[in-house]
Amino acid sequence: MSDEAGSSARKESVHHEHWCEHPGCKKWGSFGFAAGAGKAEPRWFCMEHRPEWQPKHA
Ligand SMILES: [Zn+2]
C-alpha cells in the first residue's frame, strides 16, 4: 500500500473514489448501498464489510 500520499488530507470534494466506510478499513468500497430513497449519497463498503446484501425479491 503506497497510495496514501496525501489522499487522506482532503475528505471533501472527492467523490470519484469511494472507500469502505468501515472504521479503520482502507479497502476499496466496491459495494454501494443507498441508505434511502431520499439520501444524497450511497454508502460504500468493501466486500468484507458490506452490510447484508439483500437479493432481489421479485
Ligand atoms: Zn471494509
N, CA, C, O and the ligand as a Tripos MOL2 file, in Angstrom:
@<TRIPOS>MOLECULE
protein
  233   231    59     0     0
PROTEIN
NO_CHARGES

@<TRIPOS>ATOM
      1 N           0.8520   -1.1890    0.0000 N.3       1 MET1
      2 CA          0.0000    0.0000    0.0000 C.3       1 MET1
      3 C           0.8820    1.2310    0.0000 C.2       1 MET1
      4 O           1.6280    1.4580    0.9530 O.2       1 MET1
      5 N           0.8120    1.9990   -1.0140 N.am      2 SER2
      6 CA          1.6570    3.1830   -1.0670 C.3       2 SER2
      7 C           0.9080    4.3360   -1.7220 C.2       2 SER2
      8 O           1.5110    5.2620   -2.2630 O.2       2 SER2
      9 N          -0.3870    4.2630   -1.6630 N.am      3 ASP3
     10 CA         -1.1650    5.3010   -2.3260 C.3       3 ASP3
     11 C          -1.8240    6.2290   -1.3170 C.2       3 ASP3
     12 O          -2.9080    6.7620   -1.5550 O.2       3 ASP3
     13 N          -1.1470    6.4140   -0.1820 N.am      4 GLU4
     14 CA         -1.6850    7.3420    0.7880 C.3       4 GLU4
     15 C          -0.8480    8.6080    0.8160 C.2       4 GLU4
     16 O          -0.6190    9.2010    1.8700 O.2       4 GLU4
     17 N          -0.4090    8.9960   -0.3310 N.am      5 ALA5
     18 CA          0.4100   10.1910   -0.4470 C.3       5 ALA5
     19 C          -0.4790   11.4260   -0.5210 C.2       5 ALA5
     20 O          -0.5950   12.0760   -1.5600 O.2       5 ALA5
     21 N          -1.0840   11.7190    0.5800 N.am      6 GLY6
     22 CA         -1.8900   12.9340    0.6290 C.3       6 GLY6
     23 C          -3.3270   12.6970    0.2290 C.2       6 GLY6
     24 O          -4.0850   13.6510    0.0510 O.2       6 GLY6
     25 N          -3.7070   11.4730    0.0860 N.am      7 SER7
     26 CA         -5.0810   11.2090   -0.3250 C.3       7 SER7
     27 C          -6.0320   11.3350    0.8610 C.2       7 SER7
     28 O          -7.2400   11.5030    0.6900 O.2       7 SER7
     29 N          -5.4720   11.2530    2.0560 N.am      8 SER8
     30 CA         -6.3260   11.3340    3.2380 C.3       8 SER8
     31 C          -6.3670   12.7510    3.7790 C.2       8 SER8
     32 O          -7.0030   13.0120    4.7990 O.2       8 SER8
     33 N          -5.7030   13.6520    3.1110 N.am      9 ALA9
     34 CA         -5.6460   15.0230    3.5850 C.3       9 ALA9
     35 C          -7.0000   15.6970    3.3930 C.2       9 ALA9
     36 O          -7.4920   16.4040    4.2720 O.2       9 ALA9
     37 N          -7.5720   15.4680    2.2540 N.am     10 ARG10
     38 CA         -8.8460   16.1120    1.9770 C.3      10 ARG10
     39 C          -9.9430   15.0620    1.8000 C.2      10 ARG10
     40 O          -9.8340   14.1580    0.9710 O.2      10 ARG10
     41 N         -10.9800   15.2010    2.5840 N.am     11 LYS11
     42 CA        -12.0330   14.1960    2.5160 C.3      11 LYS11
     43 C         -13.2330   14.7360    1.7580 C.2      11 LYS11
     44 O         -14.2530   14.0660    1.5980 O.2      11 LYS11
     45 N         -13.0790   15.9360    1.3080 N.am     12 GLU12
     46 CA        -14.2130   16.5450    0.6420 C.3      12 GLU12
     47 C         -13.9500   16.7330   -0.8370 C.2      12 GLU12
     48 O         -12.8010   16.7730   -1.2780 O.2      12 GLU12
     49 N         -14.9760   16.8440   -1.5630 N.am     13 SER13
     50 CA        -14.9240   17.1430   -2.9750 C.3      13 SER13
     51 C         -14.3720   16.0060   -3.8280 C.2      13 SER13
     52 O         -14.2670   16.1280   -5.0490 O.2      13 SER13
     53 N         -14.0310   14.9330   -3.1950 N.am     14 VAL14
     54 CA        -13.5400   13.8010   -3.9770 C.3      14 VAL14
     55 C         -14.5600   12.6790   -3.9250 C.2      14 VAL14
     56 O         -14.6500   11.9430   -2.9430 O.2      14 VAL14
     57 N         -15.2880   12.5690   -4.9450 N.am     15 HIS15
     58 CA        -16.3010   11.5210   -4.9500 C.3      15 HIS15
     59 C         -16.0870   10.5300   -6.0780 C.2      15 HIS15
     60 O         -16.9220    9.6670   -6.3480 O.2      15 HIS15
     61 N         -14.9670   10.6770   -6.7140 N.am     16 HIS16
     62 CA        -14.6390    9.6630   -7.6970 C.3      16 HIS16
     63 C         -14.1810    8.4030   -6.9820 C.2      16 HIS16
     64 O         -14.3020    7.2860   -7.4860 O.2      16 HIS16
     65 N         -13.6510    8.6280   -5.7890 N.am     17 GLU17
     66 CA        -13.1740    7.4930   -5.0180 C.3      17 GLU17
     67 C         -14.1100    7.2410   -3.8620 C.2      17 GLU17
     68 O         -14.5270    8.1660   -3.1640 O.2      17 GLU17
     69 N         -14.4220    6.0310   -3.6770 N.am     18 HIS18
     70 CA        -15.2540    5.6960   -2.5280 C.3      18 HIS18
     71 C         -14.6690    4.4730   -1.8480 C.2      18 HIS18
     72 O         -14.6170    3.3780   -2.4070 O.2      18 HIS18
     73 N         -14.2320    4.7050   -0.6200 N.am     19 TRP19
     74 CA        -13.5990    3.6260    0.1220 C.3      19 TRP19
     75 C         -14.5620    3.0670    1.1500 C.2      19 TRP19
     76 O         -15.5620    3.6930    1.5000 O.2      19 TRP19
     77 N         -14.2430    1.8910    1.6180 N.am     20 CYS20
     78 CA        -15.0680    1.2370    2.6280 C.3      20 CYS20
     79 C         -15.2330    2.1620    3.8260 C.2      20 CYS20
     80 O         -14.2620    2.7480    4.3060 O.2      20 CYS20
     81 N         -16.4470    2.2870    4.2980 N.am     21 GLU21
     82 CA        -16.7180    3.1870    5.4180 C.3      21 GLU21
     83 C         -16.4950    2.5120    6.7580 C.2      21 GLU21
     84 O         -16.6260    3.1470    7.8050 O.2      21 GLU21
     85 N         -16.1730    1.2850    6.7360 N.am     22 HIS22
     86 CA        -15.9190    0.5820    7.9910 C.3      22 HIS22
     87 C         -14.7220    1.2340    8.6790 C.2      22 HIS22
     88 O         -13.6890    1.4580    8.0490 O.2      22 HIS22
     89 N         -14.8590    1.5400    9.9750 N.am     23 PRO23
     90 CA        -13.7800    2.2160   10.7040 C.3      23 PRO23
     91 C         -12.4660    1.4520   10.6150 C.2      23 PRO23
     92 O         -12.3760    0.2910   11.0140 O.2      23 PRO23
     93 N         -11.4690    2.1140   10.0950 N.am     24 GLY24
     94 CA        -10.1520    1.5010   10.0360 C.3      24 GLY24
     95 C          -9.8980    0.7390    8.7610 C.2      24 GLY24
     96 O          -8.7670    0.3450    8.4780 O.2      24 GLY24
     97 N         -10.9250    0.5340    8.0060 N.am     25 CYS25
     98 CA        -10.7550   -0.2290    6.7820 C.3      25 CYS25
     99 C         -10.3240    0.7000    5.6510 C.2      25 CYS25
    100 O         -10.8800    1.7840    5.4730 O.2      25 CYS25
    101 N          -9.3490    0.2670    4.9080 N.am     26 LYS26
    102 CA         -8.8190    1.1090    3.8310 C.3      26 LYS26
    103 C          -9.0610    0.4810    2.4710 C.2      26 LYS26
    104 O          -8.4370    0.8360    1.4710 O.2      26 LYS26
    105 N          -9.9630   -0.4370    2.4700 N.am     27 LYS27
    106 CA        -10.1930   -1.1430    1.2120 C.3      27 LYS27
    107 C         -11.1220   -0.3500    0.3150 C.2      27 LYS27
    108 O         -11.7990    0.5920    0.7240 O.2      27 LYS27
    109 N         -11.1110   -0.7740   -0.8850 N.am     28 TRP28
    110 CA        -11.9590   -0.1180   -1.8700 C.3      28 TRP28
    111 C         -13.4130   -0.5140   -1.6450 C.2      28 TRP28
    112 O         -13.7350   -1.6890   -1.4760 O.2      28 TRP28
    113 N         -14.2850    0.4960   -1.6470 N.am     29 GLY29
    114 CA        -15.6950    0.2170   -1.4470 C.3      29 GLY29
    115 C         -16.3520   -0.1970   -2.7470 C.2      29 GLY29
    116 O         -16.8720    0.6230   -3.5040 O.2      29 GLY29
    117 N         -16.3110   -1.4470   -2.9690 N.am     30 SER30
    118 CA        -16.8470   -1.9450   -4.2310 C.3      30 SER30
    119 C         -18.3660   -1.9550   -4.2250 C.2      30 SER30
    120 O         -19.0150   -1.9700   -5.2710 O.2      30 SER30
    121 N         -18.9150   -1.9450   -3.0130 N.am     31 PHE31
    122 CA        -20.3540   -2.1080   -2.9190 C.3      31 PHE31
    123 C         -21.0100   -0.8440   -2.3910 C.2      31 PHE31
    124 O         -20.7250   -0.4030   -1.2780 O.2      31 PHE31
    125 N         -21.8670   -0.2810   -3.1770 N.am     32 GLY32
    126 CA        -22.5600    0.9200   -2.7480 C.3      32 GLY32
    127 C         -23.9500    0.5760   -2.2610 C.2      32 GLY32
    128 O         -24.6690   -0.2150   -2.8720 O.2      32 GLY32
    129 N         -24.3130    1.1910   -1.1400 N.am     33 PHE33
    130 CA        -25.6210    0.9270   -0.5940 C.3      33 PHE33
    131 C         -26.3770    2.2290   -0.4080 C.2      33 PHE33
    132 O         -25.9500    3.1020    0.3470 O.2      33 PHE33
    133 N         -27.4480    2.3510   -1.0670 N.am     34 ALA34
    134 CA        -28.2630    3.5430   -0.9010 C.3      34 ALA34
    135 C         -28.9690    3.4630    0.4460 C.2      34 ALA34
    136 O         -29.7320    2.5360    0.7190 O.2      34 ALA34
    137 N         -28.6930    4.4640    1.2790 N.am     35 ALA35
    138 CA        -29.2590    4.4300    2.6220 C.3      35 ALA35
    139 C         -30.7550    4.6870    2.5810 C.2      35 ALA35
    140 O         -31.4760    4.3050    3.5030 O.2      35 ALA35
    141 N         -31.2110    5.3080    1.5590 N.am     36 GLY36
    142 CA        -32.6340    5.6100    1.4480 C.3      36 GLY36
    143 C         -32.9300    6.3040    0.1480 C.2      36 GLY36
    144 O         -32.0300    6.8220   -0.5140 O.2      36 GLY36
    145 N         -34.1520    6.3160   -0.2070 N.am     37 ALA37
    146 CA        -34.5170    6.8890   -1.4930 C.3      37 ALA37
    147 C         -34.2130    8.3860   -1.5310 C.2      37 ALA37
    148 O         -33.9160    8.9440   -2.5880 O.2      37 ALA37
    149 N         -34.2920    9.0280   -0.3640 N.am     38 GLY38
    150 CA        -34.1130   10.4690   -0.3370 C.3      38 GLY38
    151 C         -32.7050   10.8790    0.0340 C.2      38 GLY38
    152 O         -32.3850   12.0680    0.0550 O.2      38 GLY38
    153 N         -31.8610    9.9000    0.3290 N.am     39 LYS39
    154 CA        -30.4980   10.2170    0.7330 C.3      39 LYS39
    155 C         -29.7000   10.7410   -0.4510 C.2      39 LYS39
    156 O         -29.9730   10.4270   -1.6090 O.2      39 LYS39
    157 N         -28.7320   11.5300   -0.1240 N.am     40 ALA40
    158 CA        -27.9310   12.1490   -1.1810 C.3      40 ALA40
    159 C         -26.9620   11.1510   -1.7990 C.2      40 ALA40
    160 O         -26.8490   11.0460   -3.0200 O.2      40 ALA40
    161 N         -26.2780   10.4360   -0.9500 N.am     41 GLU41
    162 CA        -25.2570    9.5490   -1.4700 C.3      41 GLU41
    163 C         -25.3790    8.1620   -0.8560 C.2      41 GLU41
    164 O         -25.8250    8.0090    0.2820 O.2      41 GLU41
    165 N         -24.9930    7.1960   -1.5940 N.am     42 PRO42
    166 CA        -24.9650    5.8410   -1.0580 C.3      42 PRO42
    167 C         -23.7630    5.6490   -0.1570 C.2      42 PRO42
    168 O         -22.8210    6.4420   -0.1860 O.2      42 PRO42
    169 N         -23.7950    4.6260    0.6190 N.am     43 ARG43
    170 CA        -22.6470    4.2890    1.4620 C.3      43 ARG43
    171 C         -21.8520    3.2400    0.7210 C.2      43 ARG43
    172 O         -22.3870    2.4660   -0.0730 O.2      43 ARG43
    173 N         -20.5660    3.2320    0.9970 N.am     44 TRP44
    174 CA        -19.7140    2.2960    0.2850 C.3      44 TRP44
    175 C         -18.9810    1.3900    1.2570 C.2      44 TRP44
    176 O         -18.4770    1.8280    2.2910 O.2      44 TRP44
    177 N         -18.9370    0.1440    0.9040 N.am     45 PHE45
    178 CA        -18.2350   -0.8260    1.7400 C.3      45 PHE45
    179 C         -17.4770   -1.8120    0.8680 C.2      45 PHE45
    180 O         -17.8210   -2.0410   -0.2920 O.2      45 PHE45
    181 N         -16.4480   -2.3810    1.4490 N.am     46 CYS46
    182 CA        -15.7260   -3.4060    0.7300 C.3      46 CYS46
    183 C         -16.4880   -4.7210    0.8410 C.2      46 CYS46
    184 O         -17.5410   -4.8020    1.4740 O.2      46 CYS46
    185 N         -15.9410   -5.7190    0.2250 N.am     47 MET47
    186 CA        -16.6680   -6.9750    0.1770 C.3      47 MET47
    187 C         -16.7830   -7.5990    1.5620 C.2      47 MET47
    188 O         -17.7360   -8.3190    1.8600 O.2      47 MET47
    189 N         -15.7890   -7.3090    2.4050 N.am     48 GLU48
    190 CA        -15.7900   -7.9270    3.7210 C.3      48 GLU48
    191 C         -16.7650   -7.2350    4.6640 C.2      48 GLU48
    192 O         -17.3600   -7.8740    5.5320 O.2      48 GLU48
    193 N         -16.9210   -5.9600    4.4930 N.am     49 HIS49
    194 CA        -17.7010   -5.1830    5.4490 C.3      49 HIS49
    195 C         -19.0480   -4.7510    4.9130 C.2      49 HIS49
    196 O         -19.7720   -3.9910    5.5550 O.2      49 HIS49
    197 N         -19.3590   -5.2160    3.7920 N.am     50 ARG50
    198 CA        -20.6460   -4.8190    3.2300 C.3      50 ARG50
    199 C         -21.7690   -5.3130    4.1310 C.2      50 ARG50
    200 O         -21.6900   -6.4050    4.6940 O.2      50 ARG50
    201 N         -22.7980   -4.5150    4.2630 N.am     51 PRO51
    202 CA        -23.9660   -4.9550    5.0290 C.3      51 PRO51
    203 C         -24.5910   -6.1640    4.3520 C.2      51 PRO51
    204 O         -24.1880   -6.5750    3.2640 O.2      51 PRO51
    205 N         -25.5590   -6.7040    5.0120 N.am     52 GLU52
    206 CA        -26.2180   -7.8640    4.4230 C.3      52 GLU52
    207 C         -26.7610   -7.5220    3.0580 C.2      52 GLU52
    208 O         -27.6220   -6.6570    2.8890 O.2      52 GLU52
    209 N         -26.2400   -8.2120    2.1260 N.am     53 TRP53
    210 CA        -26.7070   -7.9650    0.7720 C.3      53 TRP53
    211 C         -28.0970   -8.5700    0.6150 C.2      53 TRP53
    212 O         -28.3300   -9.7520    0.8710 O.2      53 TRP53
    213 N         -28.9730   -7.7340    0.1990 N.am     54 GLN54
    214 CA        -30.3280   -8.2310    0.0370 C.3      54 GLN54
    215 C         -30.5870   -8.5400   -1.4360 C.2      54 GLN54
    216 O         -30.6610   -7.6480   -2.2800 O.2      54 GLN54
    217 N         -30.7170   -9.8070   -1.7030 N.am     55 PRO55
    218 CA        -31.0190  -10.2140   -3.0810 C.3      55 PRO55
    219 C         -32.3830   -9.7170   -3.4930 C.2      55 PRO55
    220 O         -33.2790   -9.5050   -2.6750 O.2      55 PRO55
    221 N         -32.4990   -9.5470   -4.7390 N.am     56 LYS56
    222 CA        -33.7690   -9.0120   -5.2380 C.3      56 LYS56
    223 C         -34.9140  -10.0020   -4.9950 C.2      56 LYS56
    224 O         -34.8540  -11.1810   -5.3420 O.2      56 LYS56
    225 N         -35.9240   -9.4620   -4.3960 N.am     57 HIS57
    226 CA        -37.1260  -10.2860   -4.2170 C.3      57 HIS57
    227 C         -38.1540   -9.8490   -5.2380 C.2      57 HIS57
    228 O         -38.7660   -8.7850   -5.1350 O.2      57 HIS57
    229 N         -38.3140  -10.6840   -6.1980 N.am     58 ALA58
    230 CA        -39.2450  -10.3320   -7.2570 C.3      58 ALA58
    231 C         -40.6690  -10.5900   -6.8200 C.2      58 ALA58
    232 O         -41.6030  -10.3520   -7.5850 O.2      58 ALA58
    233 ZN        -14.0520   -2.7770    4.6440 Zn       59 ZN59
@<TRIPOS>BOND
     1     1     2 1
     2     2     3 1
     3     3     4 2
     4     3     5 am
     5     5     6 1
     6     6     7 1
     7     7     8 2
     8     7     9 am
     9     9    10 1
    10    10    11 1
    11    11    12 2
    12    11    13 am
    13    13    14 1
    14    14    15 1
    15    15    16 2
    16    15    17 am
    17    17    18 1
    18    18    19 1
    19    19    20 2
    20    19    21 am
    21    21    22 1
    22    22    23 1
    23    23    24 2
    24    23    25 am
    25    25    26 1
    26    26    27 1
    27    27    28 2
    28    27    29 am
    29    29    30 1
    30    30    31 1
    31    31    32 2
    32    31    33 am
    33    33    34 1
    34    34    35 1
    35    35    36 2
    36    35    37 am
    37    37    38 1
    38    38    39 1
    39    39    40 2
    40    39    41 am
    41    41    42 1
    42    42    43 1
    43    43    44 2
    44    43    45 am
    45    45    46 1
    46    46    47 1
    47    47    48 2
    48    47    49 am
    49    49    50 1
    50    50    51 1
    51    51    52 2
    52    51    53 am
    53    53    54 1
    54    54    55 1
    55    55    56 2
    56    55    57 am
    57    57    58 1
    58    58    59 1
    59    59    60 2
    60    59    61 am
    61    61    62 1
    62    62    63 1
    63    63    64 2
    64    63    65 am
    65    65    66 1
    66    66    67 1
    67    67    68 2
    68    67    69 am
    69    69    70 1
    70    70    71 1
    71    71    72 2
    72    71    73 am
    73    73    74 1
    74    74    75 1
    75    75    76 2
    76    75    77 am
    77    77    78 1
    78    78    79 1
    79    79    80 2
    80    79    81 am
    81    81    82 1
    82    82    83 1
    83    83    84 2
    84    83    85 am
    85    85    86 1
    86    86    87 1
    87    87    88 2
    88    87    89 am
    89    89    90 1
    90    90    91 1
    91    91    92 2
    92    91    93 am
    93    93    94 1
    94    94    95 1
    95    95    96 2
    96    95    97 am
    97    97    98 1
    98    98    99 1
    99    99   100 2
   100    99   101 am
   101   101   102 1
   102   102   103 1
   103   103   104 2
   104   103   105 am
   105   105   106 1
   106   106   107 1
   107   107   108 2
   108   107   109 am
   109   109   110 1
   110   110   111 1
   111   111   112 2
   112   111   113 am
   113   113   114 1
   114   114   115 1
   115   115   116 2
   116   115   117 am
   117   117   118 1
   118   118   119 1
   119   119   120 2
   120   119   121 am
   121   121   122 1
   122   122   123 1
   123   123   124 2
   124   123   125 am
   125   125   126 1
   126   126   127 1
   127   127   128 2
   128   127   129 am
   129   129   130 1
   130   130   131 1
   131   131   132 2
   132   131   133 am
   133   133   134 1
   134   134   135 1
   135   135   136 2
   136   135   137 am
   137   137   138 1
   138   138   139 1
   139   139   140 2
   140   139   141 am
   141   141   142 1
   142   142   143 1
   143   143   144 2
   144   143   145 am
   145   145   146 1
   146   146   147 1
   147   147   148 2
   148   147   149 am
   149   149   150 1
   150   150   151 1
   151   151   152 2
   152   151   153 am
   153   153   154 1
   154   154   155 1
   155   155   156 2
   156   155   157 am
   157   157   158 1
   158   158   159 1
   159   159   160 2
   160   159   161 am
   161   161   162 1
   162   162   163 1
   163   163   164 2
   164   163   165 am
   165   165   166 1
   166   166   167 1
   167   167   168 2
   168   167   169 am
   169   169   170 1
   170   170   171 1
   171   171   172 2
   172   171   173 am
   173   173   174 1
   174   174   175 1
   175   175   176 2
   176   175   177 am
   177   177   178 1
   178   178   179 1
   179   179   180 2
   180   179   181 am
   181   181   182 1
   182   182   183 1
   183   183   184 2
   184   183   185 am
   185   185   186 1
   186   186   187 1
   187   187   188 2
   188   187   189 am
   189   189   190 1
   190   190   191 1
   191   191   192 2
   192   191   193 am
   193   193   194 1
   194   194   195 1
   195   195   196 2
   196   195   197 am
   197   197   198 1
   198   198   199 1
   199   199   200 2
   200   199   201 am
   201   201   202 1
   202   202   203 1
   203   203   204 2
   204   203   205 am
   205   205   206 1
   206   206   207 1
   207   207   208 2
   208   207   209 am
   209   209   210 1
   210   210   211 1
   211   211   212 2
   212   211   213 am
   213   213   214 1
   214   214   215 1
   215   215   216 2
   216   215   217 am
   217   217   218 1
   218   218   219 1
   219   219   220 2
   220   219   221 am
   221   221   222 1
   222   222   223 1
   223   223   224 2
   224   223   225 am
   225   225   226 1
   226   226   227 1
   227   227   228 2
   228   227   229 am
   229   229   230 1
   230   230   231 1
   231   231   232 2
@<TRIPOS>SUBSTRUCTURE
     1 MET1         2 RESIDUE 1 A MET
     2 SER2         6 RESIDUE 1 A SER
     3 ASP3        10 RESIDUE 1 A ASP
     4 GLU4        14 RESIDUE 1 A GLU
     5 ALA5        18 RESIDUE 1 A ALA
     6 GLY6        22 RESIDUE 1 A GLY
     7 SER7        26 RESIDUE 1 A SER
     8 SER8        30 RESIDUE 1 A SER
     9 ALA9        34 RESIDUE 1 A ALA
    10 ARG10       38 RESIDUE 1 A ARG
    11 LYS11       42 RESIDUE 1 A LYS
    12 GLU12       46 RESIDUE 1 A GLU
    13 SER13       50 RESIDUE 1 A SER
    14 VAL14       54 RESIDUE 1 A VAL
    15 HIS15       58 RESIDUE 1 A HIS
    16 HIS16       62 RESIDUE 1 A HIS
    17 GLU17       66 RESIDUE 1 A GLU
    18 HIS18       70 RESIDUE 1 A HIS
    19 TRP19       74 RESIDUE 1 A TRP
    20 CYS20       78 RESIDUE 1 A CYS
    21 GLU21       82 RESIDUE 1 A GLU
    22 HIS22       86 RESIDUE 1 A HIS
    23 PRO23       90 RESIDUE 1 A PRO
    24 GLY24       94 RESIDUE 1 A GLY
    25 CYS25       98 RESIDUE 1 A CYS
    26 LYS26      102 RESIDUE 1 A LYS
    27 LYS27      106 RESIDUE 1 A LYS
    28 TRP28      110 RESIDUE 1 A TRP
    29 GLY29      114 RESIDUE 1 A GLY
    30 SER30      118 RESIDUE 1 A SER
    31 PHE31      122 RESIDUE 1 A PHE
    32 GLY32      126 RESIDUE 1 A GLY
    33 PHE33      130 RESIDUE 1 A PHE
    34 ALA34      134 RESIDUE 1 A ALA
    35 ALA35      138 RESIDUE 1 A ALA
    36 GLY36      142 RESIDUE 1 A GLY
    37 ALA37      146 RESIDUE 1 A ALA
    38 GLY38      150 RESIDUE 1 A GLY
    39 LYS39      154 RESIDUE 1 A LYS
    40 ALA40      158 RESIDUE 1 A ALA
    41 GLU41      162 RESIDUE 1 A GLU
    42 PRO42      166 RESIDUE 1 A PRO
    43 ARG43      170 RESIDUE 1 A ARG
    44 TRP44      174 RESIDUE 1 A TRP
    45 PHE45      178 RESIDUE 1 A PHE
    46 CYS46      182 RESIDUE 1 A CYS
    47 MET47      186 RESIDUE 1 A MET
    48 GLU48      190 RESIDUE 1 A GLU
    49 HIS49      194 RESIDUE 1 A HIS
    50 ARG50      198 RESIDUE 1 A ARG
    51 PRO51      202 RESIDUE 1 A PRO
    52 GLU52      206 RESIDUE 1 A GLU
    53 TRP53      210 RESIDUE 1 A TRP
    54 GLN54      214 RESIDUE 1 A GLN
    55 PRO55      218 RESIDUE 1 A PRO
    56 LYS56      222 RESIDUE 1 A LYS
    57 HIS57      226 RESIDUE 1 A HIS
    58 ALA58      230 RESIDUE 1 A ALA
    59 ZN59       233 GROUP 0 **** ****
